[in-house]
Amino acid sequence: MFGLLLVLHILSAIAFMGSAFLIPAVRRSAKTAGQLRFVFDMTAKLSWFSKIGGAVLIATGIGLMLLTGMGLSQMWLNASILLSLLLAVAIGACIEPRLNKLAKLVAASRGDEVPAELSSAMKKIVPLESAAQLLMIAVIVLMVIKPF
């Protein structure tokens, strides 16, 4: 049972965090409005990976904690849970609403020229996404190394 939960936990972490790393890189590589429309359309279709991955990640993490009897006794686990919650809030409350506005701007734009307001709005999201990616790296390091 432990092995199955651990495999599901790792796969769900890949689904959750993998898409959060990949999609910003793909979006930043788009140079035209047409490419941006494609990326936002693709992002909307693939967003279920991170949502389902996040839910399964939490469920399997709780299952692993209960199965091992670890509870919240380990500091690395408490820190990774706190950072994961912070990450979920950052994505859900800060990044996703801004991306939805950008997607509407991109959908409304005509031609292949990226409007200046869209370009500046995208540059404002980059630091938020970079911070989220750093949080993900911190969680992964905590989970793998278990430093304290």
Buried (B, 14 or more C-beta within 10 A) or exposed (E): EEEEBBEBBEBBBEBBBBBBEEBBEBBBEBEEBBBBBBBBEEBEEBBEBBEEBBEBBBBBBEBBBEEEEEEEEBEBBEBBBEBBEBBBEBBEEBBEEBBEEBBEBBEEBEEEEBBEEBEEBBEEBEEBBEBBBEBBEBBEEBBEEEEE
